[in-house]
Amino acid sequence: MIKSFASEYIFRRAYSVLQCTRFSTASQPITESKLQSFRSEENDPLKHTLDHVGQFYRIPEEEKNIFLYGGLPKSFEIQAKTFNETCLMIRRPSVDVINCLKLIDYTKPTVRFVIFGKKGSGKSLCLAHILHYAHKARYLIVHVPWVGNWMRRCKEISSSETREGYIDLNIDAAAWLVHFKSQNEHLLNNPEFQISQDYVWSKRETTPKGSPLSELVDHGVNRLKYASECVVGLAEEIKHLSRSGHCKTLVAIDGFNAFFYPHTRVFKEKKEVVPPNKVTLTEAFLSLTKFDWNNAAIVTTVDEIAIAEQDHKSHLPRYLLRKEGFEHMDPFIPIFVDNYSPKEFTSCMDYYRERKWVRYYPQQNEELALLSVNNPYNLMHLCASL
Amino acid sequence: MAAIRTFVKNCQIINRNCAVLSPLVQKHGMSQYPSYYIEPVHKKEMQEDLIKSGEIQKLAHLPTKAARNDQSSSFRQDDLVNLFINYVMRNGEKVLARGLVEKAFENIKRIQLEKYHKCDDEEKKAKIELAPRVIFHQAVENCKPILALTPIKRGGVRYQVPVPITPKRSQFLSMKWLIEAAKEKDATMRFHYQLALELIDAANNKGRVVKRKQDLHKQCEANRAYAHYRWS
């Protein structure tokens, strides 16, 4: 407690000195340490604590590869390209989840987290921070970047051969397998990761028991026809591997409520709407989010943007998950992501000014705080044209 | 008695301002306001200037027009930018026009920051302008023509005569040309991106709009001989 008080005091002093130097008429050389009060020296998410809340940390280039096929919102990626660096703000909800992940008893059934909040409050980036931590802590990552891409913008449809009345999303499933492979490259080389049962795809194609997990993934990538079934099989194998203690898993799903929203934009021939429970991919991830396995943690986000605009009525989990989703996820730990606190807001504005994105004018912070309601997304939009 | 005196005094103030405002009235003939209403003063510095010079005594008791939706006392307020947004606007779609200009400013920032981060030389880095509004002002300034050609009929022949233009007309032409240049683009290109490119080029004294101004000036120079037709 004393430590956090001291660091806040130092932060306030540094900030007030910074403000003074801005208004001073004498040209003083501003030293590095004073300018970087909004930046954290700790770039390792394993060591982030509540003391670091409000500061920005930089994701090194090598570790940015986990987001190669998705995970960071598009507007954030454009911003990272413009600023020449990928910096995330350390915020309280993600630090809370990371602390929980460090303290969970992994012999007990899986713990489920549901991150919720208003539009634009920072849920996806919170998940990105947790993902970075999981990558550093060598978890096996099962990450769905955005379920809305499957339910509302699917690339291709085909009816499933093995399941009656089900729809396969071939290209999306294969793309996800590529994403899974790229995120867990260093772990899939492990010879212990073996399949526990035979997978017979057709008369001539089988993936035998005991072959490495990467073979199952490769099969799905090469043969689009069987990609969705591969994903379902992969989900079962991962659960088996975690139960037997070979690996610790983190399941991270952004926009989880899209799996329960009946009015998708997945259309069969004759423009019939396909509900999510008739899509093969849904089954894989619903089985992964159950609590019938251990040695894993499940972090999901529920977002209004994942469903149709006419139903953007509430941001709360019970409304977004609907009856089936809530019963599936119950019991879960709800994590609320709020708009910026005054300290976080100041930190964000300092960062924008340091990156030369926004030019200072008097009373800028107060004006933008009122206009944006401290909402991160609104602030980003307002600062875009400044 | 006292009431009549203040009424007469007010009438005199109104009459005094009437003379000042009558050219304005002729310009804004469709205004719903009576002629003696004054424009509001938003910026705090301008209000303080009025207080210092004592002008505020004359204006304080005059009825004032309501503030328009795009006017505020914020520092983000820029009269030239508002005027530009109005010129971009079509069919009264102010929200779209404002969005386009704001996106153009965002694109300017992104393009300039890319150049800034790529540049290694410290001196060159310091010279790269990163504020979109500064670039916008510079661009408008660089594209202002000094002379224009008007058709004047003498002896059955129409001659293109070089003629000086007022600063307001010059500013209008500059902004109009910038918008026209941004519209001349590929179908796949976005208007706000093309506008950003045009503004950056114009601020650096290159690009299509500055060329158009220079071509006009060359034409005026070529038609120097007809200049006296203005008065004959």
Interface residues (C-beta under 8 A of the other chain):
Chain A: I78 T82 F83 N84 R355 K356 W357 R359 Y361 P362 Q363 Q364 E367 A384 S385 L386
Chain B: S74 F75 R76 V101 E102 K103 F105 E106 K109 R110 L113 E114 Y116 H117 L130 A131 P132
